Amino acid sequence: MDEERAWTIATGWMSTLADLDGASAVLEWDRETVMPPGAAEARGSQLATLAGLRHRHLLDPAAQPALEALGASADPWRRASAQIGMRERGRAERVPEALVRSLAEASSRSVAIWAEARASGDVRAWLDALVPVVALTREQGHALADGGDPYDALIDLYEPGTTHAMLEPVLADLAERVQPLLDSLADRGGPTLPRGPWPEAEQMAVAQEIALDIGFDPARGAVGRTAHPVTMALGPGDTRLSTRVDPHDPLSCVMAVLHEGGHALYDQGIPQDLRRTAAGDAPSLGAHESQSRFWENHVGRTAAFWQRLQPALTRAFPGAAAGLSADDYVRALNRVARQPIRVESDEVTYDLHIILRTRLERHIILGDMEVEDLPGAFDEGMLSLLRITPGSPSEGAMQDIHWAAGIFGYFPTYTLGNLYAAQLAEAFGDQVGPIGEVLASEGPSPLLSFLRTHVHVHGRVMDTPDLMRQATGHTLSADPFIAHLERTYSTTASLS
Amino acid sequence: MDEERAWTIATGWMSTLADLDGASAVLEWDRETVMPPGAAEARGSQLATLAGLRHRHLLDPAAQPALEALGASADPWRRASAQIGMRERGRAERVPEALVRSLAEASSRSVAIWAEARASGDVRAWLDALVPVVALTREQGHALADGGDPYDALIDLYEPGTTHAMLEPVLADLAERVQPLLDSLADRGGPTLPRGPWPEAEQMAVAQEIALDIGFDPARGAVGRTAHPVTMALGPGDTRLSTRVDPHDPLSCVMAVLHEGGHALYDQGIPQDLRRTAAGDAPSLGAHESQSRFWENHVGRTAAFWQRLQPALTRAFPGAAAGLSADDYVRALNRVARQPIRVESDEVTYDLHIILRTRLERHIILGDMEVEDLPGAFDEGMLSLLRITPGSPSEGAMQDIHWAAGIFGYFPTYTLGNLYAAQLAEAFGDQVGPIGEVLASEGPSPLLSFLRTHVHVHGRVMDTPDLMRQATGHTLSADPFIAHLERTYSTTASLS
């Protein structure tokens, strides 16, 4: 088939997929921000209908010859789009529809039970609902792996091009080097900010200001508020990010907007004319998380950032912020503490939580461990990695939604994001200058330019390991992250 | 086919249509409330993709035998659903897809040109873009009419069961009886409210309070703010209404929330378990408008309503509302004036605007009049019906979006809504008591109960003429509306 004709057919096929993905994202954004409780069932049905139509369209045989023809294109964008399209079709073909439906039903039921069980502490109910989810997810993993490693096949859904064999040595190295750092930092306490109140409307105004300051384009997106911060791609020219607001803690909102802002800048930086092709996205969740963590941890934890933000804070919170210096914010941010909840943990301990989950979920998927053993193994792991014991299962194995939702292989992408962010920050330091100094003298725009050039514009043309090697000159490594922790927390220590 | 089996197949088919309609409504609601400007093109593409998938699903041959089997069901809801389903399929079959696409493209282009032309006063540009829209709409009308009257076929899209022959005598009677009333009322002036400001956040809070007071269920819907007030059905359990806010005029917001609240109560009153079947909707736009106009004109223009609202107003607007009585609001609301803009016109003149448009658009569709002649004919009609001359084409034939969007046959539904609302209000008066007195003694709930019982619960089981005859005991007539105007405006006159 003539390549131009193949590209026309393929872009038509892909843009329908992009429209359905965008429409689903609109439905999800609305659900998180405005939807009344009475609409939950109908919204679920609408999303399922769109997913079913997407599945049917994905497998449309008419696309096959065009994708095959483009697989040999000299244009890397076209080639990548064809490969991604064929990969998605291959997955959809390997996993029978009945399995997809059973998994969706079992996880939807299990998530509902998990939410109640976590609140009430009912481990039994949670485990009973989890058993069929795990059985079906194992089946899915084997179907996708086609004889290979089922956990790798699940990782591949979220982090194409990365395997457990690539990950494990880096995670082991990371655990070993974080633990002594944690021993030296944890529980030494530190200052906190005044409880305010820090009025909510003003926090949202500051969040908006931060998003614009780091380069978010409001003509192609919007900033909202949700219980759980999130970024969603609702289509080309429509990137939504949300933050949370705690009236007694402004740090939570600021860090959330930097984190989600990092995701949103990535989304806005992908070439817009190719946004509706299969390559018009990030190559993986780890790549996406590298952007959010870059802004959150490598920008948001610097004194330079808080100095820049201080006039806005003083204006917005004349009461609560009175007399606070940039260093006060940084010190309050960079408290290190051993505590059991992943999402509330600091930058030093965070990855230990992930390492534990990665190891456990791999055993579960490979069948080396049964659901029944999860709570005990979780607590043992917490003790050996973090040297604490969760106060209850709700603070232990039951704390996260992922497993209940049938999401296995996703957890490692959080740590990949942290490691890649540190690698990118190091590369920026080498090529441009120390982030704090650049921020103080030129503001955030050199940072965004760097990420645009080295990451965003490439879309999904390469898998993440190649993209990051090209951007940073190095393969995956814990070194820059450890160096960043040592630098950040020795600075914080000297401040406190 | 066994009826139960047919119903299972038909409800499956209908619920996919309902999901696609709901998803499209979510996309539209988001577009009106949050969407950034940069997303306009992508959102258009998403909506077009959903429309295309809907069209394909609508024509799915697998549904035909089930619908045919249900056409003979003894259950009126099932029978109506089957008939509506077959009517929709018939329309989709009669109008070729190429025509649908051409019409969508021509109207989308024409609407964009209209918006600019109305702002700049460029009649030529508007007319040139309108010519192909009219040609295609005529074609659509003839295709739908299948040898019958093409204007009736277009009316039938919005007001099934009503023909121009049923309408015209009532419109003529209405015009004749409104004109002397207008002569006696217009331009006698009257008091206005203070310009405030009436703060926007407080107006939204009052709007929310009004919606709850008249019976809107916030667990199954939400109240938002848009430039143009609107009500949208986003799915069972999700009815959104919006109001506008003008900081110098609280009446605009209050009347909008009553109007949209009327639509929303109707939507929430349709039996929820049948909401996703074809009969789970209003039978026509005129029926829907009867509900919005009922609350807006027969409740919102009474002194009893404003007495009820006064504590909220005084609390929300301690400055602007100080010293105002309920009668002050009613008097300010019920000013009558000849002015050219339909959407700003009072209750007395409103239908004259509609009568003019209905006559003109019928001539256009039948081919008795060409696009070129619209501006002149419009001004002549304004002179003869309203005795004014628009100051410019932007205040004349070019003021409304409808024709530019290829929407012909829709205008009469506004007047049908006004007439049916008055017929329902009269029936309420006969069966329960005078609205003002009931409102003062029992609040709005008897009104809602009456509408629920006589209109809402029936969904789309009957066409509107039958539904309204059953609810009011009368066929379409201008008598109750004229009586309402005479009563309202003689009362207002005595107040002023």
Interface residues (C-beta under 8 A of the other chain):
Chain A: S15 T16 D19 L20 G22 A23 V26 L27 W29 D30 T33 V34 M35 P36 P37 G38 A39 A40 E41 A42 R43 S45 Q46 A48 T49 L50 L53 D217 P218 A219 R220 G221 A222 G224 L234 G235 P236 G237 D238 R240 R276
Chain B: S15 T16 D19 L20 G22 A23 V26 L27 W29 D30 T33 V34 M35 P36 P37 G38 A39 A40 E41 A42 R43 S45 Q46 A48 T49 L50 L53 D217 P218 A219 R220 G221 A222 G224 L234 G235 P236 G237 D238 R240 R276
